[in-house]
Amino acid sequence: MNNKKITQFSDGYLSRVPILPFVLVTLLFPLWGAASSLNDVLITQFKAVFDLSDTATAFVQSAFYGGYFLIAIPAATIIKKTSYQIAIIIGLLFYIIGCSIFFPASHLATYGMFLAAIFGIAIGLSFLETSANTYTTMLGPKATATRRINLAQLFNPIGNITGIMLGKYFVFTNGDSMKSQLATMTPAEADAYSLEMLQRTLVPYKVILVILLVVLVMFLIVKFPKAKPEVLKDNKKKVGLGETLKYLSKNTSFKKGILAQFIYMALQTTVWSFTIRLALDLNPNINERFASNFMIFSFIAFFVGRLIANILMTKFKPTFVLSLYSIIGVLVLAYVALVPNMTAIYGAIFVSVLFGPCWPTIYGRTLETVEDKYRETAGGVVVMAILGGAVGPVIQGFFSDWVGSLQLSFIAPMIFFLYLAFYFYKEHKAAAVTYVKKESKIA
């Protein structure tokens, strides 16, 4: 398709989808998916090597999603002053820097150094998500914006699966679990083994580094449309950060969307952070490499659930589909928390089916409540809600340490899903009332 024939409207949306830019932006989604799923591998690895409590291991996610939270607004500000393309390039550079920090971290062998590397990656991913999520909604007609972000998000689970596969074959090893092997070693042997295991964490990031460099070159040479509202080009009509935040603070629908996104990220991250550990707890005879298969199945389920939801949302209202998904999710997580056998792990896998459409649908619907001139900053604020991923695992980890049962701690994500069921039900009722009012006006 010839991009010159594509018209940009005053609100920033395009008359048609520019294929090459859209494809390249979509390729970013699996890149941050791989990084997030590798965290689930690192949590298991660090638990054994550094002899951490469940609460302490959760700080891997705190460093990761805390970076998202801190950088989202600066990223949105850069988008506002420059372009989505520039922000994406900055994000790729920080992602590269973060991966590079794994080189000294794997040799220094300190938990803090690894957290610094993860935080560096998170800075880059915050730029990428703040840019790409909003940008995909803008690269085409406004009427199909939510559909585009759902399509792009379909590729996120592919990155998740890739990250887990890298962890399975390059980080985890065959034989007994790390905990079992360490229990039979002398202190000197344990130190040498732990250092070897930490150095193995470097390998996946070498692979990612090569991919990142190729993607960076593509974003440097390909021309991308601005896809920004024309009002932002008029200096007299530009709005500052203070005015935008004041507007957003009074937007009730936007604030509800932010809370829902926060809760969703807490839900998703808690389940995925502890799935491998749950498998190891339920069956001590398996090792980390085998247990990582359950995460692969989870991400396949995540992809399938998103695909099914995309089909269902062409026939039913998204709020109805997500209300149903959430109610089923509450029941499944109750099963995971309370049934003391290996079938619980299959419940943890199945619940990923129900995660599929949540993030992009909440994101798209929340942005729809915002006026065009506030959109770039609003997108950054929505990404800040990813902080839920930093808080949720700590809550579950603390609960696990408190009650002495990792399995019972899955009550925490069950409560998170219960809130989302309430949120989507209220949104569905509100959408139905709006539809009735429109129909009555037409009549």
N, C-alpha and C positions, 0 to 999 in steps of 0.2 A: 504493500500500500504506500502511496506517495504522501508523506507527511505534510507537504505544502498544500494539499487539497483539504486538509483537516482544519476546520474553523474553531477558534477558541472564543467562547461566549464571554460576556461581561462578568459572569460569576465565576469564571475560571475553568468551567467544564468544557470538554471538547465535543465536536459534532460526531466524531467517530474515534475508535480506539486506535492509536498508533501502535502497530504490532510489535516492532523491534523494541522500542522503549518499554512497552508493557511487559514483554517477555523478560527483559533484563531486570526490571524492577521485581518481577515475580521470582526471579532466581535468588533474590536476597532472602526470601522467606525460609528456604531450607538452610541457609547459612546460619541464621540465628537459631533455627531448630536444632542443628547439630551441636551448637555450643551449649544450649540449655540441657539437652539430654546427656551430654558428657558430664554435667554436674551431678547427675544421678549416679554415674559411675564413680566419680571422685568422692562422693559422700561415703560410698561403701568402702573404697580404698583407704580413705583417711581414717575411717572408724577403726579399722584394724591396725594400720601403721602407727597412728598417733595415739591409739587407745583412748578415743574420745567418747563422751556421753552422747546420747541422741540429740540433746539440746545443742551441744557444741558442733556436731556435724552439720546441723541445720544452718550454721553461719556461712557455709558455702553458698547457700541460696540467698542469705542476707547480703553478702558481698555482691552477688550477681545482680539481684533485683534492686538493691540499694543504689547501685550505680545507675540503673535505669531511672530511678526516682530523681536523683540529684541532677542528672544531665538533660532530662526531657525538656524542661523549659529553656535552658540555653540552646538546645538543639532547635526548638521551635523558633527562637529568636533569630538564629542564623538563617533558618529557612525563610523567615519573614524578610530579612534584610538582603538575602542573596537568592538562592533557588533550592529546590528539592535536590537537584543534581549535585550541587556543591556540598550540601549536608550529607548526602550519601557518600561522597568521596571522603569527607572527613571521618565518617563512621567507619569506612573500610580501613582507613589509616590507623585509627585507634584499635580496631579489631586486630590488625597486624601487630601493633605494638604489644597488646595484651598477650597474644599467642607467643610472642618473642620472649616475654618475661618468664615463660615456663622453662626456658633454657637454664637461667641461673637458679630458678626455684627448685628444679629437679636435683640440683647439686647441693644447694644450701640445706635442703631438707627441713625447712621450717614451715609450720602450718600458716603462719602470717604471710610468708612470701607467696605461697600459693593463693591465698586470699587476695593479695595485691594483684596477681596476674589475672584472676577471675574478675576483679573490679575493673581492671583496664579493659578487658574484653567487653564488660558490661557498658562502659562508656561508649565504645564503638557501636554496640548493638542498640543503645538508646537512640543514637543518631539515626541508625538504619530504620528502626521501627517507627520512630516519630515521623520520618520522611516517607517510608514506603507504604505504611498503612494508609495515610492520608492521600498520598500521591496516586495509589491505585484507584481510589474513589474518584479522583479528578481526571484520570486519563480516559475520558469517554463521556457519554451523555449522563446527565444527573440522574435520570430515571433508573439507570442500571448500576448506580454507584455501589450499593450494598452487594449486588450480585458479583461485581468485579472483585471486591475485597474478599468475598467468600471463595471465589475461584482462585485467587492468589494464595489464600491461606490453605488451600488444598495441598500445596507443595510444602507447607511447614512440617507435616508428619514425615515426609520423605527425608528431610534433614534430621528429624528426631531419630528415625530408624538408622540413618547413616552414622550419627554420633554414637548410638549404642553399639552398632556393629564394630566401629573403630575401638570402642572401649572393650568389647568382648574379646577381640582377637589381639589387640596390641597392649592393653592394660592388664586385664585378667589373665590368669594362667590355668593350666590343667592341674589335676591332682586335688588334694584336700583343700578346704577353704583356708584363707590366710589366717584366720583365727586359730584353726586347728594346727596349722604348721608352726605358727609362732609359739604355741603352747608347749611344743616339744623341743624348742631351741634354747641354747645358752644365751645369756645377754649379748655376747659378742656376735653370735650367729644371727640373733634377732635384729641387731643393728644393721648388719650387712644385708640381710634379706630385706629389711624395710627400705634401705637406700635403693636397692635394686628395683623394688616395687614402685618407688617414687619416680625413678628415672624412666620407667615404662610409661608414665603418664605423659611424657613429652611427645611420644610418637604420633598420637592422633593430631596434635597441634602442628606438627611438621606437615602433615597431609593437608590440613586446613590452610596453612600458610601459602602453599603452592596455589591452591584454588583461589584464595583471596587476591593474590597478585594478578592472576589472569582476569578476574572480575574487575579489579581496580583499573586495569588498562582499558577494558571495554567502556567503563564509565567515563574515562578520560577522553576517548576518541569519538564516541557516539553523541549525536546532538539530541537533546531532550526538550520537549515543549515545556514552557514555564508553568502552564496550568494553574495560574494564580488570578484571583479576582482583579479586575481592572482598577477598582477603587484604591487598591494598594499601590498603584503606580502614580497616583495623584498625591503629592506630598501634603496637600491641604486636607486630605481625607484620611490620612494614615492615623491609626489608633495606637496608643502606647500600651505597654505591658500593664500598667496600673489600671487604665480604663478597661482593658480586656478582662483582667481578673475581677474587677468590680462587676462587670456585666455577667461573667460566668457565675460569680458567687450569688447572684440574684436569680439565676436560671434554675428553677427547681427540677425540671426534667433532666437537665445536664448533670446536676449534683446526684440525682438518683442513679443515673447511668455510671457515674464515676464510682459510686459505692458498689454497684453491682459488678463492675469490672474488677475492683479491688478484691471483693469476695470471691469472684471466679478465679482469679489468679492464686489466691490462697488455697482454694480447693484443688485446682489442677496440680500445683507444685507440691502440696503435701502428699497427695496420692502417689505421684511419680517419684518423689524423693525417697519414699520408704517402701516401694514395691519390691525392689531387690532384697532389701533387709527383711521384709515380711516373709518372702520365700525362704530365706536362710533360717529364719526363726521357726517357721512351720516345719521345715525339713532340714535338720542339721547335717544330713548325709550328702547334701548337694554343695557344690562350690560356687564361687561368684560368677565364673564363666557360664555355668549352666543356668544360674538364677537370672542372668542378664537376658536370657531368652524371653522371660516373662515381660520385660520391658519392650522387647521387639514386638511381641504380640500386642502389647498395649498400644504402641504407636500405629500398628496396622489397624487395630480397632478404632483408634482416633481418626485415621484417614477414612475408614469405611463409614464411621458415624457422620463425619462431615459431608461425605458424598451423598449418603442417604438423606441427610437433612437438607442439602441443597435441592434435591429432587422434591422432597416433601414441601419445602417452602415455595415451590412453584404452584402447588395445589392448595396449600393451607397457609394461614397467616403465620409468620415467623414466631410471633409471641405464643401462639397455640402450640406449635411444634416444640418450642423450648420449655413451655410449662410442662408438657408431657414428659420430655426428656428429664427434667429436673425431678419430678415426682418419682420416676423410675429410679433415678440416681440415688435418692434418699433411701429407698428400700434396698438397693444393691449394697450401698455402703454400710447399712445396718447389718446386712449378712456378713460382709467382710469383717466387721468389728466383733461379731458375736459368735460366729461358727468356728470352733477350734480345730479345723483340719485343713488340708491342702485345697479343698474346694474354695476356700476364702480367697486364694490368690487368683482364681479364675473370675471371681467377682470383681477384684481390683482391676483385672484386665478388661472386663466387660464395661466397667464404668467409664473407660476411656472412649467408648462409642458415644457416650452421652456428652462428653466434653466438646466434641467436634465443632458444632456451630456457635458455641457461646461467645468466644472472644470477638470474632469478626462482626457478628450480629449486634452485640452490645456496642461495639466501636462505631459501626455505621449508623445505628439508630441514635446514639448519643450525639454524634456530629451533626445529624440532621436537625437537632434542636437549636443549633447555633447559627447566628447570622454569618453571611459569607465573609465579612471583613474581620471576624474574630477566629476564622477557622484554623489558621496555622498554629496559633497559640493554644487553641482548644484541643487540637490533635495532640500537642505536647502534654497537656494536662491529663488527657485520657491515658496516654502512655505512662504517666506518673502513677496511675492506679495499679501498675504492675508491681508496685511496692507490696501488694498483697502476697506476692511470691516470696518476699523476704520475711514477712510476718508469719504466714501460715505454717511453714515447717518448724519454726521456733516454737509456736504454740503446741503443735503436735509432738515435737521432741520433748518439750517440758512435760506434757501430759504423759508421754511414754515413760519418762524417768520417774515421774511422781507415782503413777499407779503400778509401775514395774511390768508393763505389758505393751509392747509395740502394737500388737493387734488391736487391743481395746482402744488405743489412741486414734484409730480410724473413725471414732465417733466425732472427732473434730471436723474432718471434711464432710461428714454426713450433715452436721449442723450448717456448714457453709452451703451445701446443696439445698438444704431446706429453705434458707434465706432466698436463694435464687428462684426456687419454685414460687415463693411468695411474690418476688419482684416481677417475674414474667407473667404471673396470673394477673397482677394489678395492671401491668402494661397491656395485657390482652383485653381486659375489661375497659380500659381507657380508650383503646383503639376502636372497640366495638361502639362505644358511646359517640366517638367522633364520626364514625361511619354513619350512624343513625342520624346524626344532626345534619350531615351533608346531604343525605338522601331526602330528609324532610324539607331542606331548603330548595332542592331541585324540584321536588313535587309542588 
